[in-house]
Amino acid sequence: MAPLLTTVCGPAHQPTEAWDHAPPVRTCTVTLVVPTLNEIDGMRAIMPLIRPEWVDQIIILDGGSTDGTVEWARANGYEVHVQSEPGIRQAYMEVLPKVRGDVIVTFSPDGNSIPDLLVDLVTKIDEGYDMVIVSRYKPPAKSTDDDWVTAFGNWLFTRTVNLLHGGRYTDAMVIYRAYRTRLVRELELDQDRWYQTPERLFGCRISWEPLLSVRAARRRLKVAEIAGDEPPRIGGERKLRVIRWGASYYFQFLRDFFLWR
């Protein structure tokens, strides 16, 4: 039996009526985690579009920016954590003790994540879902940041997760998602042993979103997707290391099929 996964369709890039007024009353508390690494242009353009009342806490999680990202964030009143060890997963682990929300939303400030979709994302998870994903590939959404390599890779990885682990995803890889904070511990995302071998084999540091998708499917958690466009990035440089990250994630997918219960 595959995990319960529903889809919210409709325009992928336009706000609902609620976005022009007060956000719906929530029963969960939400921490927005915003990873940055030299994203000053995107931060200036995107962060002012996020209304404080949409979430309960915003943490800028910086990987050692040298372009003024940290200084801009602090000057604008954001809570900032500068990680001490490289790697996005390591950054998540460092900031986890500072997270106050029942729900974590991970968000890219480089223009790829549409701020207005935060309201729909949080509203959906507040209905009782364990995880809600903003899918770039669920119609009518589209990615204008993909090239043919990343488009094929995302299709292949998502297809693999669905076939091996019983998922029903259209986008198993994207960072823009909301999930219950407790899942980090319950799905063992915080344990180095699930990452060390592929990172050593392929010489890279990887994130935990793909493994989160895999294990949510294997545990038959309540998962939903909403359609959301992925616009082109604003400034900065793409951090994606296609071959090394792809190989590492595929290793995890195959290993979890045999070893993780």
Backbone hydrogen bonds, N-H to C=O, Kabsch-Sander energy under -0.5 kcal/mol:
donor,donor_aa,acceptor,acceptor_aa,energy
6,T,223,V,-1.0
8,V,225,E,-2.1
9,C,7,T,-0.6
19,W,16,T,-1.3
20,D,17,E,-1.5
21,H,18,A,-1.4
31,T,103,V,-2.9
32,L,30,V,-0.5
32,L,57,Q,-3.4
33,V,31,T,-0.6
33,V,105,V,-3.2
34,V,32,L,-0.6
34,V,59,I,-2.8
36,T,61,L,-2.6
43,M,39,E,-2.9
44,R,40,I,-2.2
45,A,41,D,-1.6
46,I,42,G,-3.1
47,M,43,M,-1.4
49,L,46,I,-1.9
50,I,47,M,-1.7
51,R,49,L,-0.7
54,W,51,R,-1.8
55,V,52,P,-1.0
56,D,30,V,-2.2
57,Q,30,V,-1.4
59,I,32,L,-2.9
60,I,79,E,-3.3
61,L,34,V,-2.4
61,L,59,I,-0.7
62,D,60,I,-0.8
62,D,81,H,-2.5
63,G,36,T,-2.6
72,W,68,G,-2.6
73,A,69,T,-2.4
74,R,70,V,-2.5
75,A,71,E,-2.3
76,N,72,W,-1.4
77,G,74,R,-1.7
78,Y,73,A,-2.5
79,E,58,I,-0.9
81,H,60,I,-3.0
83,Q,62,D,-2.7
83,Q,81,H,-0.6
89,R,206,I,-0.8
91,A,87,G,-1.9
92,Y,88,I,-2.4
93,M,89,R,-2.2
94,E,90,Q,-2.1
95,V,91,A,-2.1
96,L,92,Y,-1.4
98,K,95,V,-1.9
99,V,95,V,-0.6
99,V,96,L,-1.4
102,D,29,T,-0.8
103,V,29,T,-2.1
104,I,179,Y,-2.9
105,V,31,T,-2.6
106,T,177,R,-1.9
107,F,33,V,-2.1
111,G,108,S,-0.6
113,S,108,S,-0.9
117,L,114,I,-1.2
118,L,115,P,-2.3
119,V,116,D,-1.1
120,D,116,D,-0.6
121,L,117,L,-2.6
122,V,118,L,-2.8
123,T,119,V,-2.6
124,K,120,D,-2.3
125,I,121,L,-2.1
126,D,122,V,-1.9
127,E,124,K,-1.4
128,G,125,I,-1.8
129,Y,124,K,-0.6
130,D,222,K,-2.7
131,M,222,K,-1.4
132,V,178,A,-2.7
133,I,224,A,-2.3
134,V,176,Y,-2.4
135,S,133,I,-1.0
135,S,226,I,-2.6
141,A,138,K,-2.5
144,T,142,K,-0.6
144,T,230,E,-2.8
145,D,230,E,-0.6
151,A,147,D,-2.5
152,F,148,W,-2.0
153,G,149,V,-2.6
154,N,150,T,-2.7
155,W,151,A,-1.9
156,L,152,F,-2.9
157,F,153,G,-2.9
158,T,154,N,-2.2
159,R,155,W,-2.5
160,T,156,L,-2.3
161,V,157,F,-2.5
162,N,158,T,-2.2
163,L,159,R,-2.4
164,L,160,T,-3.0
165,H,161,V,-2.0
166,G,162,N,-1.1
167,G,161,V,-1.0
177,R,106,T,-1.0
177,R,175,I,-1.1
178,A,132,V,-2.9
179,Y,104,I,-2.3
180,R,130,D,-2.0
181,T,102,D,-2.7
183,L,180,R,-1.8
184,V,181,T,-1.6
185,R,182,R,-0.6
186,E,182,R,-2.4
187,L,183,L,-2.6
188,E,185,R,-1.4
189,L,184,V,-1.7
190,D,184,V,-1.1
191,Q,188,E,-1.2
192,D,190,D,-0.6
194,W,191,Q,-1.7
195,Y,192,D,-2.4
196,Q,192,D,-2.3
199,E,195,Y,-2.2
200,R,196,Q,-2.3
201,L,197,T,-2.7
202,F,198,P,-2.3
203,G,199,E,-0.9
204,C,199,E,-1.3
212,L,208,W,-2.3
213,S,209,E,-2.2
214,V,210,P,-2.2
215,R,211,L,-2.7
216,A,212,L,-2.2
217,A,213,S,-1.7
218,R,214,V,-2.3
219,R,215,R,-2.0
220,R,217,A,-1.2
221,L,216,A,-2.6
223,V,4,L,-3.2
223,V,221,L,-0.8
224,A,131,M,-2.0
225,E,6,T,-2.8
226,I,133,I,-2.7
227,A,8,V,-1.7
228,G,135,S,-2.7
229,D,12,A,-1.3
230,E,142,K,-2.4
234,I,110,D,-4.0
235,G,233,R,-0.6
242,V,240,L,-0.7
245,W,241,R,-2.7
246,G,242,V,-2.3
247,A,243,I,-2.6
248,S,244,R,-2.1
249,Y,245,W,-2.8
250,Y,246,G,-2.3
251,F,247,A,-2.1
252,Q,248,S,-2.0
253,F,249,Y,-2.5
254,L,250,Y,-2.3
255,R,251,F,-2.6
256,D,252,Q,-2.8
257,F,253,F,-1.2
258,F,254,L,-1.0
258,F,255,R,-0.7
259,L,255,R,-2.9
260,W,256,D,-1.2
